[in-house]
Amino acid sequence: MKLFSIKLRASLEGKHVSGAERIVPEEKIEQTLSNLYNRVASKEHDDINIKIQSVKEKPLIVEKTLPIEELQFDDYIEANQKAIRLLKEVTGLSEKKLKQLITLIHSGAAPDGSNMRGAMIVNLEGERIEKDSFRGVRTTDVDFMDREKVVQKLLQKGWTERTADALALATKNMLHPDIVAEYCISDEPDYLTGYVATKEKYYRFTPLKEKGNTKGGRIYFVKNQVDIDSLYKFLQETPVLIKDVK
């Protein structure tokens, strides 16, 4: 079966507003484009870029996503304290260093204080090692084999379609042997749920950011001996299809 990668990006005055991507068979391209456009149509934008490419590399097939654990907190401060304790166990980094890194995501991690376009990469010494501190790295080319089925399962459990997107990305990230954990919050001011992912689990935190904050982003925590070029290639180019949720 011939597969196609569809990527849609909306921006306003040069700044990223929204994005989505899918991997679908040829007969689903038209409907998928309509669905993705409807997703961004309600948001203010002046430019939409759509890219459709055939998937030339055979996708990695993953049976199930990471299992989800839901965590609810009184406020984002308490939630981030828990996230830091969790990340400390997995990465071995100090709470002080983790707090510094997470504060950067909440205040704008690019050198000019804006949001990075992709994820920050941090090794287990606490050093930022992404190639470009404005661009970071994006995880792309990942989707569900039967997206509708997965979304319905998540909705029945009280989660959202956004959870499906984040869960797919985190599951692909954790496939890489040198990624040990991920921290993520949205840059949307009214979307307060975020997550921490490890090899074992996807922890869904609500709320993980302060309401009204337009900053956001991701941190990928990686082993010290990581081959950065190989990491970028896997995250940006290796197609992954997931069969079901855990």
N, C-alpha and C positions, 0 to 999 in steps of 0.2 A: 504493500500500500504506500503510495507516494504521500509524503507529509510536507506541510508548509509551515514556516514560522511567520507569524504575523505580529508586528510590533507597532504600537500606536503611542505617540507622544504629543501632548498638548502643552503649549507654552503661552505666556503673556509677557510681552515686551522683553522677550529673550529669556525669561525665567520659567523653569519647569513648573507646570501646574498639575499634570496628572499623566499617568502612563499605564499601559497594560500590554500583555502579550499572551499569545496562545500558540499551541502547536496542533494543527488540525489537518485532516485529509482534504483533498482538493474540493470535494463537494460541499464542504462546510465553510469555505472561505467567505462567501457572500453573507451568510447569516452571522458569522463571527464578526465581520467588519461592522455590520449593523449594530450588534450588541456592544462592541467596544466603543463605537461612536456615541451611542446612547449613554454610555457610562460617563463620558466627559462633556456631553452637550450642555449639561446644566451648570458647568463651571465656566467662569469667565476666562476667555482665551482669545488670542488673535492669530494663532498658528497651530495647525495639526499636521503632524508628519506621520505617514503610514508607510511601513516597509514590509513587503511580502517576499520571502525567499524560500526556495525549496530546501528541505533538510537533507543535506548530502551525506552526513555521517549517521550511521545506524544508532538510534537512541539507546541509552542505558534504560533498562526496564526495572523499576523498583516496585516491589509488591505492595508495601504500605508506607504511609507517612510516619513521622515521629508521633508517638502518642501525645495527646494534649492533656495538660493539667491546668485547670482554671484557678486563678488566685485573685481574690478580691481584697481591696484595702480601703481604709478610710480616706487616704490622700496619697498623692504621688510621692511624697517624701518617704512615707512608710514603705511604699512599694519599692522604691529605689534602694532603700536600706536592705530589703530582702533580696533584691536582684544582686546587689553587691556581695552579700554573704554567699549567695549561690555561685557567682562567678569566681569568688575567691577560692572556693573549694575546687573548682574545675581548673582554673588557670594557675593558682599559686601566687597570683599577684596580691599586693597589699591592698587593704581597703582604701588607704589614702590614694594610691595610684589609680585604682578603679574609679573612685569618686571623681578624680581629676578628669579622666577620660570621658566619663558619663556626663559631667558638667559641660564638657566641650560640645557634645552632641546636643545638649539642651540649649546651648547658647550660640551655636554656629561653629562647626569644626573646620571650615575652610580658613585659609590664612587671613582673609579679609572679614571674618566673622559671619559669613553667609553659610548656607547649607552646602555641604558637599553634594556633588551630583551622584556619587556612588558611596560605597562603604569605606570607612577607615579600616586599615589593617594594622593590628598590634601584635607584636610577638610576646613571648612569655617573660621577657625582660621589661615589658612595658613600653617598648619603643614603637613608634609609628613607622611602618615600612612600605606604605602604599607608594606607587611610582609617582603619582601626582596628587598632592594634597587638596587640590580643587576638585579633581575628577573622581578620585578614589577608584573603586572597582564595582561593576554592576554584575549581579548574577542574572543571567538570561537563559533562554532556551530551556524552559522547564514548564511542564503542564501535566494535567491529569488525562488519562486515556479516556475516561468517561466523566467529564467535568460536571455534567448535570447531576449525575448520581451522587458524586461527592458533595456538591453544594447542598443537595437536598438532605443528605445525612447530617451535615453541619448545621443547617437551619433547624432540623428537628431537635438538635441538642441545644438550641438557643444561641448558636454562633452565627456568623455572617459569611457572605461571599468573600469579603476581604480576608477573613480567616483562611479561606482556601488558598488565596494568592500567597499570603505570608507563609503558610504552612508548606506550600510547595517549594518556595525559595529556601526556607530553612532546612527542609529535608534534603534538597540538592546540596546545600552548603555542607551539611554534616556528612555527606558521602565522601568528601575529600579527606584523606587521611591526616592532613596537617592542620585542618580547622578543628579547634576544640570547643568553641562556644561562639555565640553571637548575641548581641544586644541590639534591640531595634525599637525606635519610636517613630511615629508618623510626623511629617512636617505640617499636617493639616491642624489648624488651631482648635478644632472641635472634636478631633478623633484622639481620645486619651488612652486607649488601650495600646499596649506594646507587648513585647515578648523577649524572653531569654531562651535560646535554644542550646542544647548540649547534645552529645551523641545519643543520650538515652531518652530525652524528652523535650517537648515544646511547652514552655511555661508561659501561659497567657495572663498578663498582669493588667488589672484595671483598678485605678488609673495609673499609668506609668509616666505621664507628663502633665504639666499644669495647663488648665484650660486657657485658651487664648494665645498660647505660645506657638509661633509660626516656625520655630526651629525643629529639627529632627534629623534622623539618619540612622546609620548602622555601624556597629563595630564588629569586625571579624577578628577573633583571637586565634592566633596560629602558633604552631611550634617554631622554635628558634631556627631549626635547620631547613625551614620551608624553601623550596625553589619558587621564587616569586613569579617567574615567567610561566612556569608550569601551572601555578595556581590561577593566574589570570586566564590562561588558555582554557582550563577546565571550567571556571565560573562563567566565562563569556562565550564559549564556543561549543562545549559538550552538551548535546541534547539529552534531556532526561524526561521520561514519561513515567508517571506514578499510577498504579492501578487503583488504589483504594486508600481510605483513611484507616488508621489503626483503631 
